[in-house]
Amino acid sequence: METLIMVGQLLLGLSILVGLHELGHLLTAKMFGMRVEKFSIGFPPKIAGFQWGETEYSIGAIPLGGFVKISGMVDESMDTEQMAAEPQPWEFRSKPAWQRLIVMLGGIIVNVITGIVIFVFLVYNNGETYFSRDQIIENGIVAYEYGESIGLQTGDKILDINGEPYNSITDLTSGAALLSEDGYYTVDRDGETLQIAIPRGFINTFNSEEAFSKFVGIRFPFEVGVVDKGSGAEAAGIEVGDKILAVNGQEVYYFDEMQSTLKGLVNKEAEIIRQQGSAIDTLMIPVTEDARIGIAVNPLIEPVKRNYAFGEAISKGTSKAFGVVIVNAKALGKMFTGDVSPKNVSGPIGMAKIYGASWDWVKFWSITGLISMILAFMNLLPIPALDGGHVMFLLYEMVSGRAPSDKFLENAQKVGMVILLALMVFAIGNDILKFFTGS
């Protein structure tokens, strides 16, 4: 069932984005009087379709893209017979270069608009919930495996990133931070100010959602939230709302302090000083093999909740949308320098895993908005067979006054299709490798 949910979300998200992208091409083509022969979500073989006017609308069996076939255009159909005939007034090639440019940008523009609209409404409807910089400076962080690997320590108070204040704990692992040149965190460690360098290529560590939980978290004071049935804590009389003041003579204020002390008492009895209301007493509780005494806790700090007016949401959502493009552009550039591993490139399996095994509409639209912006960026790359390749040749024509020959465009299209096929094989190969290695 979990696999079906992941696949279902991926197919729905891609169908929406591909459909809107191709609709952008279709509407702009028809606006300039071009004949659109086919509109397809998914690649052949065709599952279903219908004819409406001059255009056949269909759904293909391979749901990893789509296409619009415009008369008189060198595209993935490689319809050389049509291109050999005399140009007709309704054909793509008969229209002015500026009109053809708008048609080729139509899908990208729609994807950008879609991404912005999704982010704006997510910000407006849900606001933002996060642990703030002020809370981190007040309480400090818990440094987990990846945080410790670069020199962070539990209790550090992170003051800034690259000399600039940040807003929330998620900014610590943002693309802007991890992709920066000579990046660093400034921390207050027991009153001493230090700089902790962000190693080149550190972003490669964060190749899964689980990886982010191994970096840092916020320290928090706590109280007992749940007492496990049949546990040592229940037998000793621990109740919801109690506070643990010390373990084996070690004063504890933050939850990580209690966890750390209990790890040294596995399969032993711990002396627990408990506060219940105004009363304080001492209890002896056995510690299990997984360093627990049988309680779950409630943090005593609340994340910041910020809501936005619609005007503010437009600004914030637009900034978030274009932030995705900037980060991906930086990451692509750093692939060529070796700072970002090509292994981070994901195909459909990786995308499905990002959506997750449970259906959460906020997460679904967040990821769909992100993918919409990435699709716009990737489609703008100057690779033949992508929209960006067509844009590149059209700009050449507009600047030079000479259009590339149909033969050149056909060969460029073939080269582009080989490049795209190779990239797809590489991405799916990465997915398969990650699936078997768990990385």
NORKA-V804735 format. One record per backbone hydrogen bond with DSSP energy under -1.0 kcal/mol. NH is the residue of the N-H (numbers start at 1). CO is the residue of the C=O. E is the energy in kcal/mol with one decimal. If there is no record, write none. Layout:
nh->NH co->CO e->E
nh->NH co->CO e->E
This chain:
nh->5 co->1 e->-2.2
nh->6 co->2 e->-2.3
nh->7 co->3 e->-2.8
nh->8 co->4 e->-2.9
nh->9 co->5 e->-2.4
nh->10 co->6 e->-2.2
nh->11 co->7 e->-2.8
nh->12 co->8 e->-2.3
nh->13 co->9 e->-2.9
nh->14 co->10 e->-2.9
nh->15 co->11 e->-2.4
nh->16 co->12 e->-2.2
nh->17 co->13 e->-2.3
nh->18 co->14 e->-3.4
nh->19 co->15 e->-2.2
nh->20 co->16 e->-2.2
nh->21 co->17 e->-2.5
nh->22 co->18 e->-2.8
nh->23 co->19 e->-1.9
nh->24 co->20 e->-1.8
nh->25 co->21 e->-1.3
nh->26 co->22 e->-2.6
nh->27 co->23 e->-2.9
nh->28 co->24 e->-1.7
nh->29 co->25 e->-2.3
nh->30 co->26 e->-2.6
nh->31 co->27 e->-2.0
nh->32 co->28 e->-1.2
nh->33 co->30 e->-1.6
nh->34 co->29 e->-2.7
nh->35 co->90 e->-2.1
nh->37 co->69 e->-2.4
nh->38 co->69 e->-1.3
nh->39 co->56 e->-2.8
nh->40 co->67 e->-2.9
nh->41 co->58 e->-2.0
nh->42 co->65 e->-2.2
nh->43 co->62 e->-2.7
nh->47 co->59 e->-3.4
nh->48 co->59 e->-1.2
nh->50 co->57 e->-2.6
nh->52 co->55 e->-2.8
nh->55 co->52 e->-1.6
nh->56 co->37 e->-2.5
nh->57 co->50 e->-3.1
nh->58 co->39 e->-2.5
nh->59 co->48 e->-2.7
nh->60 co->41 e->-2.7
nh->61 co->45 e->-2.4
nh->62 co->43 e->-2.1
nh->64 co->62 e->-1.1
nh->67 co->40 e->-1.9
nh->69 co->38 e->-2.2
nh->71 co->35 e->-2.7
nh->78 co->75 e->-1.9
nh->80 co->78 e->-1.9
nh->83 co->79 e->-1.4
nh->84 co->80 e->-1.4
nh->91 co->88 e->-2.0
nh->92 co->71 e->-3.4
nh->94 co->91 e->-1.0
nh->95 co->92 e->-1.4
nh->100 co->96 e->-2.0
nh->101 co->97 e->-2.4
nh->102 co->98 e->-1.8
nh->103 co->99 e->-2.1
nh->104 co->100 e->-2.2
nh->105 co->101 e->-1.8
nh->109 co->105 e->-2.8
nh->110 co->106 e->-2.0
nh->111 co->107 e->-2.2
nh->112 co->108 e->-2.4
nh->113 co->109 e->-2.7
nh->114 co->110 e->-2.8
nh->115 co->111 e->-2.6
nh->116 co->112 e->-2.6
nh->117 co->113 e->-2.8
nh->118 co->114 e->-2.5
nh->119 co->115 e->-2.4
nh->120 co->116 e->-2.8
nh->121 co->117 e->-2.3
nh->122 co->118 e->-2.2
nh->123 co->119 e->-2.4
nh->124 co->120 e->-2.5
nh->125 co->121 e->-2.9
nh->126 co->122 e->-2.4
nh->127 co->123 e->-1.8
nh->128 co->306 e->-2.5
nh->130 co->304 e->-2.2
nh->133 co->167 e->-1.6
nh->136 co->132 e->-2.1
nh->137 co->133 e->-2.7
nh->138 co->134 e->-2.0
nh->139 co->135 e->-2.5
nh->140 co->136 e->-3.0
nh->141 co->156 e->-1.8
nh->142 co->217 e->-3.1
nh->144 co->215 e->-2.9
nh->146 co->214 e->-2.7
nh->148 co->144 e->-3.1
nh->149 co->145 e->-1.5
nh->151 co->148 e->-1.2
nh->152 co->147 e->-2.1
nh->155 co->141 e->-3.2
nh->156 co->153 e->-2.3
nh->157 co->188 e->-1.9
nh->159 co->186 e->-3.3
nh->160 co->186 e->-1.1
nh->161 co->164 e->-2.8
nh->162 co->184 e->-3.0
nh->164 co->161 e->-1.9
nh->169 co->131 e->-2.1
nh->171 co->168 e->-1.4
nh->172 co->169 e->-1.2
nh->173 co->170 e->-1.1
nh->174 co->171 e->-1.3
nh->178 co->174 e->-2.6
nh->179 co->175 e->-2.2
nh->185 co->196 e->-2.8
nh->186 co->160 e->-2.1
nh->187 co->194 e->-2.7
nh->188 co->157 e->-2.6
nh->189 co->192 e->-3.3
nh->192 co->189 e->-1.7
nh->194 co->187 e->-2.8
nh->196 co->185 e->-3.3
nh->198 co->183 e->-2.9
nh->202 co->199 e->-2.0
nh->204 co->201 e->-1.8
nh->205 co->202 e->-1.9
nh->206 co->203 e->-1.3
nh->207 co->205 e->-1.6
nh->214 co->211 e->-1.4
nh->215 co->212 e->-1.3
nh->217 co->142 e->-1.9
nh->219 co->140 e->-2.2
nh->223 co->298 e->-1.6
nh->224 co->242 e->-3.1
nh->225 co->296 e->-3.0
nh->226 co->296 e->-2.1
nh->228 co->294 e->-2.7
nh->231 co->228 e->-1.6
nh->233 co->293 e->-1.5
nh->235 co->231 e->-2.2
nh->236 co->232 e->-1.9
nh->237 co->234 e->-1.0
nh->238 co->233 e->-2.5
nh->241 co->224 e->-2.7
nh->242 co->239 e->-2.1
nh->243 co->275 e->-2.4
nh->245 co->273 e->-3.0
nh->246 co->273 e->-1.1
nh->247 co->250 e->-2.4
nh->248 co->271 e->-3.1
nh->250 co->247 e->-2.2
nh->252 co->245 e->-2.6
nh->255 co->220 e->-2.3
nh->258 co->254 e->-1.3
nh->259 co->255 e->-2.4
nh->260 co->256 e->-2.5
nh->261 co->257 e->-1.9
nh->262 co->258 e->-2.5
nh->263 co->259 e->-1.7
nh->264 co->261 e->-1.1
nh->265 co->262 e->-2.0
nh->267 co->287 e->-1.4
nh->268 co->265 e->-2.1
nh->270 co->285 e->-3.2
nh->272 co->283 e->-3.5
nh->273 co->246 e->-2.4
nh->274 co->281 e->-2.7
nh->275 co->243 e->-3.1
nh->276 co->279 e->-3.0
nh->279 co->276 e->-1.9
nh->281 co->274 e->-2.4
nh->283 co->272 e->-3.2
nh->285 co->270 e->-2.4
nh->287 co->268 e->-3.1
nh->288 co->292 e->-2.8
nh->291 co->288 e->-1.8
nh->296 co->226 e->-2.5
nh->298 co->223 e->-2.8
nh->300 co->221 e->-2.7
nh->304 co->130 e->-3.1
nh->306 co->128 e->-3.0
nh->313 co->309 e->-2.7
nh->314 co->310 e->-2.0
nh->315 co->311 e->-1.5
nh->316 co->312 e->-2.9
nh->317 co->313 e->-3.2
nh->318 co->314 e->-2.1
nh->319 co->315 e->-2.1
nh->320 co->316 e->-2.3
nh->321 co->317 e->-2.4
nh->322 co->318 e->-2.5
nh->323 co->319 e->-1.7
nh->324 co->320 e->-1.4
nh->325 co->321 e->-1.0
nh->326 co->322 e->-2.3
nh->327 co->323 e->-2.4
nh->328 co->324 e->-2.2
nh->329 co->325 e->-2.4
nh->330 co->326 e->-2.3
nh->331 co->327 e->-2.6
nh->332 co->328 e->-2.4
nh->333 co->329 e->-2.1
nh->334 co->330 e->-2.3
nh->339 co->334 e->-1.4
nh->340 co->334 e->-1.6
nh->344 co->341 e->-2.1
nh->345 co->342 e->-2.0
nh->351 co->347 e->-2.3
nh->352 co->348 e->-2.3
nh->353 co->349 e->-2.0
nh->354 co->350 e->-1.6
nh->355 co->351 e->-1.7
nh->356 co->352 e->-1.5
nh->364 co->360 e->-3.1
nh->365 co->361 e->-2.6
nh->366 co->362 e->-2.1
nh->367 co->363 e->-2.6
nh->368 co->364 e->-2.4
nh->369 co->365 e->-2.5
nh->370 co->366 e->-2.0
nh->371 co->367 e->-2.9
nh->372 co->368 e->-2.2
nh->373 co->369 e->-1.8
nh->374 co->370 e->-2.1
nh->375 co->371 e->-3.1
nh->376 co->372 e->-1.9
nh->377 co->373 e->-2.3
nh->378 co->374 e->-3.1
nh->379 co->375 e->-2.6
nh->381 co->378 e->-1.2
nh->383 co->381 e->-2.7
nh->386 co->383 e->-2.3
nh->388 co->379 e->-2.8
nh->390 co->386 e->-1.6
nh->391 co->387 e->-2.6
nh->392 co->388 e->-2.3
nh->393 co->389 e->-2.0
nh->394 co->390 e->-2.4
nh->395 co->391 e->-2.7
nh->396 co->392 e->-1.9
nh->397 co->393 e->-2.1
nh->398 co->394 e->-2.5
nh->399 co->395 e->-2.3
nh->400 co->396 e->-2.9
nh->401 co->397 e->-2.2
nh->409 co->405 e->-2.4
nh->410 co->406 e->-2.5
nh->411 co->407 e->-2.4
nh->412 co->408 e->-2.7
nh->413 co->409 e->-2.4
nh->414 co->410 e->-2.0
nh->415 co->411 e->-2.4
nh->416 co->412 e->-2.7
nh->417 co->413 e->-2.3
nh->418 co->414 e->-2.0
nh->419 co->415 e->-2.3
nh->420 co->416 e->-2.7
nh->421 co->417 e->-2.5
nh->422 co->418 e->-2.5
nh->423 co->419 e->-2.5
nh->424 co->420 e->-2.4
nh->425 co->421 e->-2.6
nh->426 co->422 e->-2.5
nh->427 co->423 e->-2.6
nh->428 co->424 e->-2.6
nh->429 co->425 e->-2.4
nh->430 co->426 e->-2.3
nh->431 co->427 e->-2.1
nh->432 co->428 e->-2.5
nh->433 co->429 e->-2.6
nh->434 co->430 e->-2.8
nh->435 co->431 e->-2.2
nh->436 co->432 e->-2.0
nh->437 co->433 e->-2.3
nh->438 co->434 e->-2.2
